[in-house]
Amino acid sequence: MSPILSSHDGEPHPDQPRKISCVAWLLAPPLLWMGAFFFLPLLLVLVISFASRGTYGGVEWSFSLANYATVADPLYLKIFLHSLVLALVATVLCLVLGFPLAYYIARLPVRWQGVWLLLVMIPFWTNFLVRTYAWIFMLRTEGLLNSLLIGSGLIDKPLEVLFSDTAVLIGLVYGYLPFMVLPLYAAIERLPRSVVEAAWDLYAPAWAVFWRVILPLTKPGVVAGCILVFIPSLGAFITPDLLGGARSMMVGNLIQHEYLVVRDWPFGSAVSFVLMGLVLTGLMAYLRTEETMNKPGEER
Amino acid sequence: MSRRRAWLLGASLADLLFLYAPIVVLIFFSFNASRLSASWRGFTLQWYRLLAEDHALLAAVQNSLLVGLASTFVATLLGVCAAVGLERVPFKGRKLVEGALLLPLVIPEVMMGVSLMLFFALVKVPLSLVTVTIGHAAFNLPIVAVIVRARLRKLDPTLEEAARDLGATAWQAFRRVTLPLLMPAILGSALMAFTISLDDFIVTFFTAGPGATTLPLKVYSMVRSSVTPEINALSAILVLVSMSLIASSLVLQRKSPTQD
């Protein structure tokens, strides 16, 4: 800790040394807490991912890449692919659903924008389990959706939506739609109306106005929204656990299964690290695009 | 032009319907007299009465409040320290510390849960409400730090400088000038941390030992076993509690002591 805290690169000021020590004193407790209860545990997961499972479920300390090789096994690779696909589809659905809403809000009079944004955020502040349960209530065989559909005579056999990938997708989109709308709104709000009007005035067809004017100019918001939806969707646990069936297992469930049911901690750790690698790669890609987009004159 | 606006409005209203229908339906059916059916059989409050008599549930509420208060206290205290420390003096490696503090906000929650579980298992600390509290404080600390730091950045540095010029020590200037100005952000972020702690399931799931059932753990086991009107009633209460907590948090954060 000391090499970080004792170095100072400000102008020489009589107060400087005292201030620095004051700051060291302030930063030490939070850094210690995070070090002990966040970074050290993460490091342990990394170390254990190279160990192997003991006979009775404990950890046998040794070094091997066997756990990572097992992740590449088709059985587990399928779960990773399945999670990636579900997260990707959920992201696209959020984008498609969220864009018109964000656009509408951004073009409202300013005093109404706050109200609508609040309306988008309110469901998000509801307990995640409760929101997931709400969909169990709606989708189950004898649930509201089926009784409405059967009551209106549209179908005569109940739809089996719950415990399927469809239900998981509904849950993910429902859970993370606000994450998409907020950055989109911020980007569209900054888009000058005159640019869009110019496109219309020049008789651009609707698709061209969207694809060639609106979308390129709001790309930072689109990318930010997609990342904010994709990351939690990829690591989702509650949604696939409660809404998905046996075949909708996602990486989050695999990790939980390996840790708590199989009690193969080393393999569970390897799976966790691959997941974290995927998440961080996505995040890096996002930061990269943001960097290039913020540089004027580059990337049109 | 107007057709486009009508289309946008329609799509937006459909989104809002999608967002609100499940919650509204859930609350509506918590007053339904029928235990099994998804059709309306008359108004009742009996599911709420049953909740009030459920001792295991009340114990879970008590556990959640305990964990929430304790973890919020730790997270707020340490989060404010981090925010002030990061903001006030530039030093090499600040970027690194900043990035490190943001990491808990982006890594999958499942991973945070299992890593803490592993950690407590290896240092042979039995899982209990204490381990849950430690975990909650760890994910709430960065949230408090980010919110308080944002407020700190907006403060006028000349205010503290003026205090120093008038002879106040660094501590006096902070205590009497900066801290009062930061109070709304501190209280707002503390309320937010408290709400997140009350709602947390995943980290709690991995760090709670036997007998350390919090409200979300209880809700989870109820939801897994069956769909009952009691869960609807409990959900309705939770919706109300979370929303009022977050609303107060936002009001506090918006309350501006300076003219910005």
Contacts between the chains, C-beta under 8 A, distances in Angstrom:
chain1	res1	chain2	res2	distance
A	3	B	93	7.7
A	4	B	91	6.8
A	4	B	92	6.7
A	4	B	93	3.8
A	4	B	96	7.3
A	4	B	97	7.1
A	5	B	91	6.6
A	7	B	91	6.1
A	7	B	92	4.8
A	7	B	93	7.5
A	8	B	89	7.4
A	8	B	90	7.8
A	8	B	91	5.5
A	8	B	92	7.9
A	9	B	90	6.6
A	9	B	91	6.9
A	9	B	92	5.9
A	10	B	89	7.3
A	10	B	90	5.8
A	15	B	170	7.7
A	18	B	170	7.5
A	19	B	88	7.4
A	19	B	89	5.3
A	19	B	170	7.1
A	20	B	89	6.2
A	20	B	91	6.9
A	22	B	89	7.9
A	22	B	170	6.6
A	23	B	85	4.9
A	23	B	88	6.3
A	23	B	89	4.6
A	23	B	91	7.2
A	26	B	81	4.7
A	26	B	82	7.7
A	26	B	84	5.7
A	26	B	85	3.7
A	27	B	81	6.9
A	27	B	82	6.4
A	27	B	85	3.8
A	27	B	86	7.2
A	27	B	97	7.2
A	29	B	77	7.9
A	29	B	78	5.4
A	29	B	81	5.7
A	30	B	78	4.1
A	30	B	79	6.8
A	30	B	81	5.3
A	30	B	82	3.9
A	30	B	85	7.5
A	30	B	101	7.9
A	30	B	141	6.0
A	30	B	145	7.1
A	31	B	82	7.6
A	31	B	97	7.1
A	33	B	74	7.5
A	33	B	78	5.5
A	33	B	137	6.9
A	33	B	138	6.7
A	33	B	141	6.4
A	34	B	100	7.2
A	34	B	101	6.9
A	34	B	104	7.4
A	34	B	138	6.5
A	34	B	141	6.4
A	34	B	142	7.7
A	37	B	116	6.8
A	37	B	119	7.4
A	37	B	134	5.4
A	37	B	135	7.0
A	37	B	137	7.5
A	37	B	138	4.3
A	38	B	103	7.7
A	38	B	104	5.7
A	38	B	112	7.3
A	38	B	115	7.9
A	38	B	138	5.0
A	39	B	100	7.4
A	40	B	119	6.4
A	41	B	112	8.0
A	41	B	115	3.7
A	41	B	116	5.2
A	41	B	118	6.3
A	41	B	119	3.7
A	42	B	107	7.9
A	42	B	111	7.7
A	42	B	115	5.1
A	44	B	115	6.6
A	44	B	118	5.5
A	44	B	119	5.6
A	44	B	122	6.3
A	45	B	111	7.3
A	45	B	114	6.9
A	45	B	115	4.7
A	45	B	118	6.0
A	48	B	118	6.6
A	97	B	11	8.0
A	97	B	15	5.7
A	97	B	18	7.4
A	98	B	15	7.4
A	100	B	7	7.7
A	100	B	8	5.4
A	100	B	11	3.7
A	100	B	12	6.1
A	100	B	15	7.5
A	101	B	11	6.6
A	101	B	12	4.5
A	101	B	15	4.5
A	101	B	16	7.9
A	103	B	8	6.1
A	104	B	8	4.3
A	104	B	9	6.3
A	104	B	11	7.3
A	104	B	12	4.3
A	105	B	12	7.3
A	107	B	8	7.8
A	116	B	12	7.9
A	119	B	16	6.2
A	119	B	19	7.9
A	120	B	16	7.9
A	120	B	19	7.1
A	122	B	243	6.6
A	123	B	19	4.6
A	123	B	20	6.5
A	123	B	23	6.0
A	125	B	195	7.5
A	125	B	242	5.2
A	125	B	243	5.7
A	125	B	246	4.4
A	126	B	23	6.2
A	126	B	238	7.4
A	126	B	239	5.0
A	126	B	242	5.8
A	126	B	243	7.1
A	127	B	199	4.7
A	127	B	216	6.9
A	127	B	219	7.5
A	127	B	235	7.6
A	127	B	238	4.9
A	127	B	239	7.3
A	127	B	242	5.8
A	128	B	199	6.8
A	128	B	201	6.7
A	129	B	201	5.7
A	129	B	216	5.7
A	129	B	219	5.0
A	129	B	220	5.9
A	129	B	223	6.5
A	130	B	23	7.8
A	130	B	26	7.4
A	130	B	219	7.2
A	130	B	235	4.3
A	130	B	238	5.3
A	130	B	239	6.3
A	131	B	22	7.1
A	131	B	23	7.2
A	132	B	223	7.6
A	133	B	26	7.3
A	133	B	219	7.6
A	133	B	223	4.9
A	133	B	227	7.9
A	133	B	231	6.2
A	133	B	235	6.1
A	134	B	22	3.7
A	134	B	23	5.8
A	134	B	25	7.1
A	134	B	26	4.5
A	134	B	235	7.2
A	135	B	22	5.9
A	136	B	223	6.8
A	136	B	227	6.2
A	137	B	22	7.4
A	137	B	25	7.0
A	137	B	26	5.8
A	137	B	29	7.2
A	137	B	38	7.9
A	137	B	227	6.1
A	137	B	232	7.1
A	138	B	21	7.9
A	138	B	22	5.6
A	138	B	25	6.6
A	140	B	227	6.4
A	142	B	36	7.6
A	142	B	37	7.8
A	142	B	38	6.2
A	143	B	38	5.6
A	143	B	227	8.0
A	144	B	25	6.0
A	144	B	29	7.8
A	144	B	38	4.8
A	146	B	38	7.9
A	147	B	38	4.7
A	147	B	39	6.2
A	174	B	18	7.1
A	174	B	19	7.3
A	174	B	22	7.2
A	177	B	15	7.2
A	177	B	18	7.8
A	177	B	19	6.8
A	206	B	4	7.9
A	231	B	106	6.4
A	231	B	108	7.7
A	232	B	108	7.6
A	234	B	108	7.3
A	235	B	107	8.0
A	235	B	108	2.8
A	235	B	109	6.8
A	235	B	110	5.8
A	235	B	111	7.1
A	237	B	109	7.2
A	237	B	110	4.9
A	237	B	202	5.7
A	238	B	201	6.3
A	238	B	202	7.0
A	242	B	223	6.4
A	242	B	224	7.3
A	252	B	108	6.7
A	252	B	110	4.5
A	255	B	110	5.3
A	255	B	111	7.3
A	255	B	114	6.0
A	256	B	110	6.5
A	256	B	114	7.6
A	259	B	114	5.2
A	259	B	117	6.9
A	259	B	118	8.0
A	259	B	206	7.6
A	265	B	118	6.4
A	268	B	114	6.4
A	269	B	114	7.6
A	269	B	118	7.3
A	272	B	108	7.9
A	272	B	110	7.5
A	272	B	111	4.8
A	272	B	114	6.1
A	272	B	115	7.5
A	275	B	108	5.9
A	275	B	110	7.9
A	275	B	111	6.6
A	276	B	107	5.8
A	276	B	108	6.8
A	276	B	111	5.8
A	279	B	106	6.8
A	279	B	107	6.5
A	279	B	108	6.2
A	280	B	106	7.9
A	283	B	106	6.0
